[in-house]
Structure formats: C-alpha cells, structure tokens
Amino acid sequence: MITGATSGVGKAAAMALAGSENELILIARNEKKGEAVKREILNLYPFTKVSLLLGDLSLMKDIRKVARQFQNKFESLDVLINCAGLVSSDRVETSEGIEQTLAVNYLSHYLLSNLLLPELKKSNQGRIINVASLIPPIAKVNFDDLNSEKNYNGIKAYLQSKAADVMFTYDLAEELKHTNMTVNAVHPGVVKTNLGVNTSKGFLYLFVKFSEKFLAITPEKSAKRIVYLATDPGLSKITGKYFKGGKKPVATNSFSNNPENRKKLLELTKLFIGQN
Ligand SMILES: NC(=O)c1ccc[n+]([C@@H]2O[C@H](COP(=O)([O-])OP(=O)(O)OC[C@H]3O[C@@H](n4cnc5c(N)ncnc54)[C@H](OP(=O)(O)O)[C@@H]3O)[C@@H](O)[C@H]2O)c1
C-alpha cells in the first residue's frame, strides 16, 4: 500500500514495485489522478494486480474510511509506505480543525499505520516505511502550539511534521519489538517533484526553487531508497531506524531521540486523533 501514489516519489515507488509479483494498493485523494497512475501501471505491466482506494489523508475520518475499505477487501498487508506529504507557505486548516501539514505528513502516517497493524501482523514480515525528510537540529515539535495556531511558518511546520514521523517510527518499533513487524523512516533525498506547488513566497519559495534547480535527484532515483526498505531481505529484523540514502541507518537529531519528547508527542497525538 502506497499513499501519495499519484505524484513524485510515491508514484515512482509504485511504478518500481509494480514490475514484480507485488499486488499494489494505491491511495489517492484525486480519483482521476489515481486512475491515471493505475492505467500507467497496467499499460506497462498488464498482469499486475492494482487497486485504488480514495481518501483525503488530511482528514482522520477519511483515513479511517480507507483503512476500512482495505480491511473489507484484503486479509493481510505486507508493506505500508506512508509517502503522502506537502509543504505550504500558508496555514490551511482542515474541516476537522487540524493544520494540513501536521494532518497529512504526520497524523495520516500515525493513524493509518495503527489502524492497519492487524493486517500487517498477518503478513510473514509486515513493514511500515515512513517517508520523512532531512531531520536537522532545528526539526522540533512545538508542544505549546502543535497545530500552529499562534504562529505559522511553513518550514517549521514541515520540519515539525517530519520530526514527528521519525519519533513515531522509534516509538512504534519499540511497541512492535516482539512481533514480526518492522517500521523504519527514510529521507527520500531532495527530489524534483510537485512538493513545492504550495510555496509561493518567502524563504521557502527560494529554497524550493534553488533545490529544484541545483540539488534535486529524479523521483525514480529517490524511489530506490523506498524499494530497498520495502523489499530487501536483509532488513527483515531492522526496525526503528532512519535511512538517508545509504544501506546503513543513521541517527536523527537529539530532539527526536529524547524519550521525554516522544512521550509528550504521543500524548498530544492521541488527543488530536481522539477528537476526530
Ligand atoms: N521532494 C523532495 O525534495 C522531498 C524531500 C524530503 C521529503 N520529501 C517527502 O516525500 C514525500 C513525497 O513527496 P513528493 O516530493 O513526491 O511530493 P509530491 O510530488 O507533491 O507528491 C505528494 C503526494 O502526496 C499526496 N497528498 C498530498 N496531500 C494529500 C492529501 N490531503 N490526501 C491524500 N494525498 C495527499 C499528493 O496527492 P496529489 O497528487 O493529489 O497532490 C501526492 O500524491 C512527502 O512525504 C515529502 O514530504 C520530499
């Protein structure tokens, strides 16, 4: 299962995984885009089994709906790739009252993973892959204003959501340590995708434009990082790690490794999810 399968890294990962015997479940918010990716896959690999489930992952009710639809149709899940994400110059609040970066980049990963644990458990070796980002020292969770209501900064909101992704990866790995399931996070690299479409001003705009022009790799190259984590037999017991492009995991910043911070995040997360 791949979220964010209609564009960029998620789409490239879906295309890369489609060539083998994998059955794919694409998650998309836009039916037309989802159907187009499905068609592209079937044109290239006519015998691939591919399903499309629709949901807006900024809404907890839609995430629950996607999980239910999956559970009604499938018995087990081998790999969940939480790839949907965004960065935005402006603060946008969902109809459930959650700032959209937090909702899509972090809460959707957290909630979908937790809802699908029973099916991942039924796999021989269920894997969760959280597509994070770079986690520099300034990537922190603002516990006083997780929802960016007092103050919104697109870069901070993005880095917060990605720090939260790796913190949740570490916690969930701890929770699952006596099971056959693994959960890891990955930085996909700086990649030329549609990620910058909602960045129209300020430093964020300049950073995105500069990165696209001088630093970015292709989605296909980036997808190799995800395919590695999804399929490499050598990783069957590697869990609670963060990968940045190499075969070996690397450490993230001290904030994300602090157990007190992770506990606070988990408490706040449960409040947010519980309300919706
Ligand atoms: N590109 C980079 O340099 C870079 C660097 C670090 C991390 N990342 C991470 O890589 C992941 C993939 O991003 P990308 O670069 O491939 O960007 P992208 O081309 O913009 O793809 C983002 C995907 O997320 C989906 N999405 C966004 N909001 C959604 C929502 N509310 N509900 C359901 N799906 C939603 C998009 O759907 P639509 O097609 O409908 O818009 C799209 O499929 C993200 O988590 C991003 O943070 C990217």
The ligand as a Gaussian input file, in Angstrom:
#p B3LYP/6-31G(d) Opt

LIG

0 1
 N       10.666000      16.264000      -2.963000
 C       11.562000      16.378000      -2.007000
 O       12.630000      17.005000      -2.207000
 C       11.344000      15.745000      -0.658000
 C       12.331000      15.916000       0.327000
 C       12.125000      15.346000       1.570000
 C       10.962000      14.630000       1.823000
 N       10.010000      14.501000       0.841000
 C        8.787000      13.749000       1.180000
 O        8.488000      12.819000       0.150000
 C        7.078000      12.538000       0.169000
 C        6.537000      12.591000      -1.250000
 O        6.596000      13.928000      -1.710000
 P        6.942000      14.319000      -3.206000
 O        8.194000      15.101000      -3.164000
 O        6.819000      13.154000      -4.078000
 O        5.769000      15.405000      -3.482000
 P        4.533000      15.401000      -4.491000
 O        5.003000      15.154000      -5.887000
 O        3.826000      16.689000      -4.210000
 O        3.648000      14.168000      -4.001000
 C        2.906000      14.248000      -2.808000
 C        1.849000      13.190000      -2.811000
 O        1.072000      13.317000      -1.591000
 C       -0.297000      13.381000      -1.954000
 N       -1.087000      14.168000      -0.995000
 C       -0.858000      15.418000      -0.560000
 N       -1.851000      15.813000       0.253000
 C       -2.731000      14.780000       0.323000
 C       -3.972000      14.585000       0.982000
 N       -4.554000      15.548000       1.711000
 N       -4.571000      13.382000       0.847000
 C       -4.026000      12.401000       0.088000
 N       -2.873000      12.540000      -0.579000
 C       -2.233000      13.724000      -0.466000
 C       -0.296000      14.057000      -3.319000
 O       -1.545000      13.873000      -3.971000
 P       -1.968000      14.775000      -5.245000
 O       -1.270000      14.169000      -6.427000
 O       -3.443000      14.657000      -5.288000
 O       -1.474000      16.180000      -4.970000
 C        0.860000      13.339000      -3.972000
 O        0.471000      12.060000      -4.423000
 C        6.452000      13.581000       1.097000
 O        6.187000      12.987000       2.351000
 C        7.542000      14.634000       1.228000
 O        7.461000      15.345000       2.437000
 C       10.178000      15.030000      -0.393000

